[in-house]
Amino acid sequence: MEKRAYFIVGDILSVIVAGVVVAFLCLALIPSDWNMFFAMFVGMALGMAVSLLTCASVFVRYFGAMEVMVPTMLTGMLVGMVISMALTMTEVSYSCAVTWGIVIGLFTLVGTYILNVYLSGTR
């Protein structure tokens, strides 16, 4: 992964945008009376699709395909699953969903950077 500031800012921006957009769509599309297991899979699929569209249309052109796709798709999957499961248990506000989207996005970005360093053998 790139270590230049331009690409790091792009990675941060892409996971934040993906997390926020997926959180909003999960709140808008998934009803609270669904089964938790079913809502989790629908949220995961929704998160993957939205992240793919967000990445492919905006961020890949400027920041590279693999550097953006891996953390953004993982962010979309996790945010979709967490927000959808939380919706089935309790009422979730938009500010809470956005906060969780940002936190999960940054967590996945840090995790992908750590795994990249581990797998590539560079310390």
Backbone as JSON Lines, residues from 0, in Angstrom:
{"i":0,"aa":"M","n":[0.84,-1.18,0.0],"ca":[0.0,0.0,0.0],"c":[0.89,1.24,0.0]}
{"i":1,"aa":"E","n":[0.34,2.28,-0.55],"ca":[1.09,3.53,-0.65],"c":[1.29,4.17,0.72]}
{"i":2,"aa":"K","n":[2.4,4.84,0.87],"ca":[2.7,5.51,2.13],"c":[2.72,7.03,1.96]}
{"i":3,"aa":"R","n":[2.45,7.51,0.76],"ca":[2.42,8.95,0.55],"c":[1.12,9.53,1.11]}
{"i":4,"aa":"A","n":[1.19,10.76,1.56],"ca":[0.06,11.39,2.25],"c":[-1.18,11.47,1.37]}
{"i":5,"aa":"Y","n":[-1.01,11.7,0.1],"ca":[-2.15,11.79,-0.82],"c":[-2.98,10.52,-0.79]}
{"i":6,"aa":"F","n":[-2.31,9.38,-0.83],"ca":[-3.02,8.11,-0.86],"c":[-3.58,7.74,0.51]}
{"i":7,"aa":"I","n":[-2.9,8.1,1.55],"ca":[-3.42,7.82,2.89],"c":[-4.69,8.63,3.15]}
{"i":8,"aa":"V","n":[-4.68,9.9,2.75],"ca":[-5.89,10.72,2.89],"c":[-7.02,10.15,2.03]}
{"i":9,"aa":"G","n":[-6.69,9.68,0.85],"ca":[-7.69,9.05,-0.01],"c":[-8.28,7.8,0.6]}
{"i":10,"aa":"D","n":[-7.44,6.99,1.22],"ca":[-7.93,5.79,1.91],"c":[-8.86,6.16,3.06]}
{"i":11,"aa":"I","n":[-8.45,7.13,3.85],"ca":[-9.27,7.56,4.99],"c":[-10.6,8.11,4.5]}
{"i":12,"aa":"L","n":[-10.56,8.95,3.49],"ca":[-11.78,9.53,2.95],"c":[-12.71,8.47,2.36]}
{"i":13,"aa":"S","n":[-12.14,7.5,1.67],"ca":[-12.98,6.48,1.05],"c":[-13.68,5.6,2.08]}
{"i":14,"aa":"V","n":[-12.99,5.2,3.14],"ca":[-13.66,4.35,4.14],"c":[-14.68,5.14,4.94]}
{"i":15,"aa":"I","n":[-14.42,6.42,5.18],"ca":[-15.41,7.23,5.91],"c":[-16.66,7.41,5.06]}
{"i":16,"aa":"V","n":[-16.49,7.73,3.79],"ca":[-17.66,7.91,2.91],"c":[-18.44,6.61,2.78]}
{"i":17,"aa":"A","n":[-17.74,5.5,2.59],"ca":[-18.43,4.21,2.47],"c":[-19.17,3.86,3.75]}
{"i":18,"aa":"G","n":[-18.54,4.07,4.91],"ca":[-19.2,3.77,6.18],"c":[-20.44,4.6,6.42]}
{"i":19,"aa":"V","n":[-20.36,5.88,6.1],"ca":[-21.51,6.77,6.32],"c":[-22.65,6.44,5.36]}
{"i":20,"aa":"V","n":[-22.33,6.22,4.1],"ca":[-23.37,5.93,3.11],"c":[-24.06,4.6,3.42]}
{"i":21,"aa":"V","n":[-23.3,3.59,3.76],"ca":[-23.88,2.28,4.09],"c":[-24.73,2.38,5.36]}
{"i":22,"aa":"A","n":[-24.27,3.13,6.35],"ca":[-25.04,3.29,7.58],"c":[-26.39,3.97,7.3]}
{"i":23,"aa":"F","n":[-26.37,5.02,6.49],"ca":[-27.62,5.7,6.14],"c":[-28.57,4.77,5.38]}
{"i":24,"aa":"L","n":[-28.05,4.03,4.43],"ca":[-28.91,3.14,3.65],"c":[-29.47,2.0,4.49]}
{"i":25,"aa":"C","n":[-28.69,1.48,5.4],"ca":[-29.2,0.43,6.28],"c":[-30.32,0.96,7.15]}
{"i":26,"aa":"L","n":[-30.15,2.18,7.67],"ca":[-31.21,2.77,8.48],"c":[-32.47,3.01,7.66]}
{"i":27,"aa":"A","n":[-32.31,3.37,6.4],"ca":[-33.46,3.69,5.57],"c":[-34.17,2.46,5.02]}
{"i":28,"aa":"L","n":[-33.43,1.38,4.75],"ca":[-34.01,0.26,4.03],"c":[-34.35,-0.96,4.87]}
{"i":29,"aa":"I","n":[-33.72,-1.13,6.02],"ca":[-33.93,-2.35,6.8],"c":[-34.89,-2.07,7.96]}
{"i":30,"aa":"P","n":[-36.04,-2.74,7.96],"ca":[-37.0,-2.51,9.05],"c":[-36.54,-3.16,10.35]}
{"i":31,"aa":"S","n":[-37.04,-2.64,11.44],"ca":[-36.59,-3.11,12.76],"c":[-37.27,-4.42,13.18]}
{"i":32,"aa":"D","n":[-38.26,-4.88,12.46],"ca":[-38.95,-6.11,12.86],"c":[-38.42,-7.36,12.14]}
{"i":33,"aa":"W","n":[-37.33,-7.24,11.43],"ca":[-36.74,-8.39,10.75],"c":[-35.99,-9.28,11.73]}
{"i":34,"aa":"N","n":[-35.76,-10.5,11.31],"ca":[-34.92,-11.42,12.04],"c":[-33.47,-10.9,11.98]}
{"i":35,"aa":"M","n":[-32.75,-11.0,13.1],"ca":[-31.39,-10.47,13.16],"c":[-30.47,-11.15,12.15]}
{"i":36,"aa":"F","n":[-30.57,-12.43,12.02],"ca":[-29.72,-13.19,11.11],"c":[-29.96,-12.77,9.66]}
{"i":37,"aa":"F","n":[-31.22,-12.64,9.28],"ca":[-31.56,-12.24,7.92],"c":[-31.14,-10.79,7.66]}
{"i":38,"aa":"A","n":[-31.36,-9.91,8.64],"ca":[-30.98,-8.51,8.49],"c":[-29.47,-8.36,8.34]}
{"i":39,"aa":"M","n":[-28.72,-9.2,9.03],"ca":[-27.26,-9.13,8.93],"c":[-26.8,-9.44,7.51]}
{"i":40,"aa":"F","n":[-27.35,-10.47,6.9],"ca":[-26.93,-10.82,5.54],"c":[-27.4,-9.8,4.51]}
{"i":41,"aa":"V","n":[-28.59,-9.26,4.69],"ca":[-29.05,-8.22,3.78],"c":[-28.18,-6.96,3.92]}
{"i":42,"aa":"G","n":[-27.85,-6.6,5.15],"ca":[-26.98,-5.45,5.38],"c":[-25.59,-5.66,4.81]}
{"i":43,"aa":"M","n":[-25.07,-6.88,4.92],"ca":[-23.76,-7.19,4.36],"c":[-23.79,-7.06,2.84]}
{"i":44,"aa":"A","n":[-24.8,-7.6,2.19],"ca":[-24.9,-7.51,0.73],"c":[-25.1,-6.06,0.29]}
{"i":45,"aa":"L","n":[-25.93,-5.33,1.02],"ca":[-26.14,-3.92,0.71],"c":[-24.84,-3.13,0.87]}
{"i":46,"aa":"G","n":[-24.11,-3.42,1.93],"ca":[-22.84,-2.74,2.15],"c":[-21.82,-3.04,1.07]}
{"i":47,"aa":"M","n":[-21.76,-4.29,0.63],"ca":[-20.83,-4.64,-0.44],"c":[-21.19,-3.94,-1.74]}
{"i":48,"aa":"A","n":[-22.47,-3.94,-2.08],"ca":[-22.9,-3.31,-3.33],"c":[-22.66,-1.8,-3.32]}
{"i":49,"aa":"V","n":[-23.01,-1.16,-2.22],"ca":[-22.84,0.29,-2.13],"c":[-21.36,0.66,-2.12]}
{"i":50,"aa":"S","n":[-20.56,-0.12,-1.43],"ca":[-19.12,0.16,-1.41],"c":[-18.5,-0.02,-2.78]}
{"i":51,"aa":"L","n":[-18.94,-1.03,-3.5],"ca":[-18.43,-1.24,-4.85],"c":[-18.79,-0.07,-5.75]}
{"i":52,"aa":"L","n":[-20.03,0.39,-5.67],"ca":[-20.45,1.52,-6.5],"c":[-19.74,2.8,-6.09]}
{"i":53,"aa":"T","n":[-19.57,3.01,-4.79],"ca":[-18.88,4.21,-4.32],"c":[-17.42,4.19,-4.76]}
{"i":54,"aa":"C","n":[-16.78,3.04,-4.6],"ca":[-15.37,2.92,-5.0],"c":[-15.2,3.09,-6.49]}
{"i":55,"aa":"A","n":[-15.98,2.34,-7.24],"ca":[-15.79,2.32,-8.69],"c":[-16.1,3.67,-9.32]}
{"i":56,"aa":"S","n":[-17.03,4.4,-8.77],"ca":[-17.42,5.65,-9.4],"c":[-16.57,6.83,-8.99]}
{"i":57,"aa":"V","n":[-16.0,6.82,-7.79],"ca":[-15.33,8.02,-7.3],"c":[-13.86,7.79,-6.99]}
{"i":58,"aa":"F","n":[-13.55,6.88,-6.11],"ca":[-12.22,6.84,-5.49],"c":[-11.18,6.05,-6.26]}
{"i":59,"aa":"V","n":[-11.57,5.04,-7.02],"ca":[-10.6,4.19,-7.7],"c":[-9.81,4.98,-8.73]}
{"i":60,"aa":"R","n":[-10.45,5.88,-9.39],"ca":[-9.79,6.68,-10.42],"c":[-8.61,7.47,-9.86]}
{"i":61,"aa":"Y","n":[-8.73,7.95,-8.65],"ca":[-7.72,8.85,-8.11],"c":[-6.72,8.16,-7.17]}
{"i":62,"aa":"F","n":[-7.13,7.07,-6.55],"ca":[-6.29,6.48,-5.51],"c":[-5.86,5.04,-5.75]}
{"i":63,"aa":"G","n":[-6.25,4.44,-6.85],"ca":[-5.85,3.07,-7.14],"c":[-6.91,2.06,-6.75]}
{"i":64,"aa":"A","n":[-6.97,0.97,-7.49],"ca":[-8.06,0.01,-7.33],"c":[-7.92,-0.82,-6.06]}
{"i":65,"aa":"M","n":[-6.83,-1.53,-5.91],"ca":[-6.71,-2.44,-4.78],"c":[-6.54,-1.7,-3.46]}
{"i":66,"aa":"E","n":[-5.85,-0.58,-3.5],"ca":[-5.62,0.17,-2.27],"c":[-6.92,0.7,-1.68]}
{"i":67,"aa":"V","n":[-7.89,0.95,-2.54],"ca":[-9.17,1.48,-2.07],"c":[-10.21,0.38,-1.9]}
{"i":68,"aa":"M","n":[-10.21,-0.59,-2.8],"ca":[-11.27,-1.59,-2.79],"c":[-11.27,-2.48,-1.55]}
{"i":69,"aa":"V","n":[-10.1,-2.92,-1.13],"ca":[-10.05,-3.86,0.0],"c":[-10.6,-3.23,1.28]}
{"i":70,"aa":"P","n":[-10.09,-2.07,1.74],"ca":[-10.65,-1.52,2.98],"c":[-12.08,-1.02,2.84]}
{"i":71,"aa":"T","n":[-12.43,-0.53,1.65],"ca":[-13.79,0.0,1.48],"c":[-14.83,-1.11,1.43]}
{"i":72,"aa":"M","n":[-14.53,-2.19,0.75],"ca":[-15.47,-3.32,0.72],"c":[-15.62,-3.95,2.1]}
{"i":73,"aa":"L","n":[-14.51,-4.08,2.81],"ca":[-14.58,-4.62,4.17],"c":[-15.37,-3.68,5.09]}
{"i":74,"aa":"T","n":[-15.18,-2.39,4.91],"ca":[-15.95,-1.41,5.68],"c":[-17.44,-1.54,5.39]}
{"i":75,"aa":"G","n":[-17.79,-1.63,4.12],"ca":[-19.2,-1.76,3.76],"c":[-19.83,-3.01,4.33]}
{"i":76,"aa":"M","n":[-19.12,-4.12,4.27],"ca":[-19.65,-5.37,4.82],"c":[-19.87,-5.25,6.33]}
{"i":77,"aa":"L","n":[-18.85,-4.77,7.04],"ca":[-18.95,-4.72,8.5],"c":[-19.98,-3.69,8.97]}
{"i":78,"aa":"V","n":[-20.0,-2.52,8.36],"ca":[-20.98,-1.5,8.76],"c":[-22.39,-2.0,8.47]}
{"i":79,"aa":"G","n":[-22.59,-2.61,7.32],"ca":[-23.91,-3.15,7.0],"c":[-24.37,-4.2,7.99]}
{"i":80,"aa":"M","n":[-23.45,-5.07,8.38],"ca":[-23.81,-6.12,9.34],"c":[-24.09,-5.54,10.73]}
{"i":81,"aa":"V","n":[-23.23,-4.65,11.2],"ca":[-23.39,-4.12,12.56],"c":[-24.63,-3.24,12.67]}
{"i":82,"aa":"I","n":[-24.84,-2.34,11.74],"ca":[-26.0,-1.45,11.82],"c":[-27.29,-2.24,11.65]}
{"i":83,"aa":"S","n":[-27.31,-3.2,10.74],"ca":[-28.52,-4.0,10.54],"c":[-28.87,-4.82,11.77]}
{"i":84,"aa":"M","n":[-27.86,-5.42,12.39],"ca":[-28.14,-6.19,13.61],"c":[-28.56,-5.27,14.75]}
{"i":85,"aa":"A","n":[-27.97,-4.1,14.85],"ca":[-28.35,-3.16,15.9],"c":[-29.79,-2.68,15.7]}
{"i":86,"aa":"L","n":[-30.2,-2.5,14.46],"ca":[-31.57,-2.07,14.18],"c":[-32.61,-3.08,14.65]}
{"i":87,"aa":"T","n":[-32.28,-4.36,14.59],"ca":[-33.23,-5.37,15.0],"c":[-33.34,-5.47,16.52]}
{"i":88,"aa":"M","n":[-32.34,-4.96,17.24],"ca":[-32.35,-5.06,18.7],"c":[-32.89,-3.8,19.37]}
{"i":89,"aa":"T","n":[-32.58,-2.63,18.81],"ca":[-32.97,-1.38,19.44],"c":[-33.09,-0.3,18.38]}
{"i":90,"aa":"E","n":[-33.59,0.84,18.76],"ca":[-33.7,1.95,17.84],"c":[-32.34,2.62,17.71]}
{"i":91,"aa":"V","n":[-31.91,2.88,16.49],"ca":[-30.6,3.46,16.22],"c":[-30.8,4.83,15.59]}
{"i":92,"aa":"S","n":[-30.15,5.85,16.15],"ca":[-30.25,7.2,15.59],"c":[-29.27,7.36,14.44]}
{"i":93,"aa":"Y","n":[-29.49,8.39,13.64],"ca":[-28.59,8.64,12.52],"c":[-27.19,9.01,13.0]}
{"i":94,"aa":"S","n":[-27.1,9.77,14.06],"ca":[-25.78,10.16,14.55],"c":[-25.01,8.95,15.09]}
{"i":95,"aa":"C","n":[-25.7,8.05,15.73],"ca":[-25.05,6.83,16.22],"c":[-24.6,5.97,15.04]}
{"i":96,"aa":"A","n":[-25.43,5.84,14.02],"ca":[-25.06,5.03,12.86],"c":[-23.88,5.64,12.11]}
{"i":97,"aa":"V","n":[-23.87,6.96,11.98],"ca":[-22.75,7.61,11.3],"c":[-21.47,7.43,12.1]}
{"i":98,"aa":"T","n":[-21.56,7.56,13.41],"ca":[-20.39,7.38,14.26],"c":[-19.84,5.97,14.12]}
{"i":99,"aa":"W","n":[-20.73,4.97,14.15],"ca":[-20.28,3.6,14.0],"c":[-19.71,3.36,12.61]}
{"i":100,"aa":"G","n":[-20.28,3.98,11.6],"ca":[-19.74,3.85,10.24],"c":[-18.33,4.39,10.14]}
{"i":101,"aa":"I","n":[-18.08,5.54,10.75],"ca":[-16.74,6.12,10.72],"c":[-15.76,5.28,11.52]}
{"i":102,"aa":"V","n":[-16.16,4.85,12.71],"ca":[-15.27,4.07,13.57],"c":[-14.92,2.73,12.92]}
{"i":103,"aa":"I","n":[-15.91,2.05,12.4],"ca":[-15.65,0.76,11.75],"c":[-14.78,0.95,10.51]}
{"i":104,"aa":"G","n":[-15.03,2.01,9.76],"ca":[-14.21,2.29,8.58],"c":[-12.76,2.52,8.93]}
{"i":105,"aa":"L","n":[-12.5,3.33,9.93],"ca":[-11.12,3.59,10.34],"c":[-10.47,2.34,10.93]}
{"i":106,"aa":"F","n":[-11.24,1.55,11.65],"ca":[-10.73,0.29,12.2],"c":[-10.31,-0.67,11.1]}
{"i":107,"aa":"T","n":[-11.14,-0.8,10.07],"ca":[-10.78,-1.7,8.97],"c":[-9.59,-1.18,8.19]}
{"i":108,"aa":"L","n":[-9.47,0.13,8.05],"ca":[-8.31,0.68,7.35],"c":[-7.02,0.39,8.11]}
{"i":109,"aa":"V","n":[-7.04,0.61,9.41],"ca":[-5.86,0.3,10.22],"c":[-5.55,-1.2,10.16]}
{"i":110,"aa":"G","n":[-6.58,-2.01,10.22],"ca":[-6.38,-3.46,10.14],"c":[-5.79,-3.89,8.81]}
{"i":111,"aa":"T","n":[-6.24,-3.31,7.71],"ca":[-5.67,-3.68,6.42],"c":[-4.23,-3.21,6.28]}
{"i":112,"aa":"Y","n":[-3.91,-2.05,6.83],"ca":[-2.51,-1.6,6.8],"c":[-1.62,-2.54,7.62]}
{"i":113,"aa":"I","n":[-2.09,-2.94,8.79],"ca":[-1.3,-3.85,9.64],"c":[-1.13,-5.21,8.95]}
{"i":114,"aa":"L","n":[-2.19,-5.75,8.39],"ca":[-2.08,-7.03,7.69],"c":[-1.2,-6.94,6.45]}
{"i":115,"aa":"N","n":[-1.24,-5.81,5.76],"ca":[-0.37,-5.64,4.6],"c":[1.1,-5.65,5.0]}
{"i":116,"aa":"V","n":[1.42,-4.98,6.09],"ca":[2.8,-4.99,6.56],"c":[3.22,-6.4,6.98]}
{"i":117,"aa":"Y","n":[2.33,-7.09,7.64],"ca":[2.64,-8.46,8.09],"c":[2.82,-9.41,6.91]}
{"i":118,"aa":"L","n":[1.92,-9.33,5.94],"ca":[1.97,-10.26,4.8],"c":[3.08,-9.95,3.82]}
{"i":119,"aa":"S","n":[3.41,-8.68,3.66],"ca":[4.46,-8.33,2.7],"c":[5.85,-8.51,3.28]}
{"i":120,"aa":"G","n":[5.96,-8.62,4.59],"ca":[7.26,-8.86,5.21],"c":[8.06,-7.61,5.44]}
{"i":121,"aa":"T","n":[7.5,-6.43,5.16],"ca":[8.22,-5.18,5.41],"c":[7.89,-4.68,6.79]}
{"i":122,"aa":"R","n":[8.91,-4.29,7.51],"ca":[8.69,-3.83,8.87],"c":[9.01,-2.36,9.01]}
